[in-house]
Amino acid sequence: HGTIKMHTPAQTPSPYEGLEPDDRRKWVCVYPAYINGRKTIQQGRRVAKGVAVDNPLCSEICDVCKSQKLNAEVEQGKMYPRELSRDHIYAGRVRVQLWDNSKSPLNEEIITRKQLFAVLCQLIPKLKTRQVGKGG
């Protein structure tokens, strides 16, 4: 009788194992749907509706990340799998580096994805491109 070897998750090597934190494949992915107030949880929103942003753009996410001393890069050719509309407005994702090669956070106040989402939701509405003319 031959024995069947089962692969447990602990035995399966991670495709990212051995990569340095500055390798873009290790960076956190942020799709605009994660923080979009017009999306439902089923459609991919990952923050509370009360703090979510109205239709965030990849460029806005990238700008805020860079203002927080994080490395960020827009990947235009990517599309969120749950996004039903194939419109170019919804295309793209942002890769964000939270940690450097010495495993130190690039920004001490943003060390997790949840903290990153919170900062994005807080700062995107304050961007100049989002400000409606207040002059008189």
N, C-alpha and C positions, 0 to 999 in steps of 0.2 A: 504494500500500500504506500502510495506517495503522499507526502504531507503537503498541504497547501499553505504557502506563506502569505499571511495577510499583512498589508502595509498599514501600520497605524500612523496617525498624523505626526507622531514624534519621530518616526523613521523617514518620513518624506522630507528631503532637504528643501529649504526655502529657495526660490530662484534668486532672492536678494541677499542670501547669506554670503558673507565675504566682501560685499560691496562697501565702498567707503560712503559715509553720509553725504559727501558732495557729489556722488553719482546721481544724476537726475532721476534715475529709476527708483531711488530711495526717497525722493522728495514727496511730500504730501500732495495729493490731488484735490483740487477744489473746483467743483463744477458750480456755475452760477445757481443752479437749481437748489443746491444745499442751503442757500440763504435767501431764496426768493419767496417773498411773502405771498405771491400769487399762486404758489404751488401748494399742494396738499402733502401730507406726510407720505402718502402712497405714491405721489409724483416725485418724491425725492427730497423734500424739504427736511433739514436736519436741525433746525432751530425753532424756538417757539414763534408762533405767528406774530405775537406782539413786538418782537425785536427784529423780525425779518425785514429785508430790504425789498423795495418795489423794483422788480426786474433789474437786478444787478448785471453789469457787463463784465466780461473777462478783463478788459482794460482797467476798469475801476478796481477790481480785486487786486490786480497786479500793482496798480499805483499805490494802494493802501499798504500792501505788503512791503513794497520798497520803502515807503515812508517810515515803516516800523523796523528798518534795518534787516529785513529778511530778503533773501534771494528769491526771485520769482520770475517765472517765464510762462508766457501764454503759448499754448499748443492749439493753433487754429484748426487743424484738421480733425480734431477730436469732437465727439458728440456724446452727450449723456445718454446712456442706453434707454432710460425711461422717458426721454423726451420724444413725444409723438410728432411734434412739428419739426420738419427738417429744414426750417428757415435758418438762414445764415446768422440771424440775430442770436439764436440760441446755440450756435456752434462754439466750440472751444472749451478748454479747461485750463486751469492755471496750476502749475507745479510750484510748490513752495518749499524751500529748504528751512527747516526749523533748527537743525543741529549741524555743527561743523565736524570736521574729521576727528577732533579730540573729544567728541561726544559732549560738547558744551553747547548750550542753547545760544543761537545768534541773538535772541532777545529774551532776557530773563523772565519777562512777563508773558511770553507766548511760547509755551513748551508742549502744548497738546493741540490737536485739531479743534477741540471744542473751544479752547481759548482763542484760537485763530478765528473761528467763526464768530465769536462774540465781538472781537475787535473789528472785524470786517463789518458786522451789522451796526456797530457804533459809529464807525468813521465814514463809511460810504455815503450816508446821507449828508455828511458835512463837506463833501468834495465841492469845489467851486463849480464843477460841471452840473451839479445837482441843485445849486442854489438858484431860486427863482428871483428875478430882479427885485431888489428891495429898495432901490433908490427912488427918489421922489421928484 
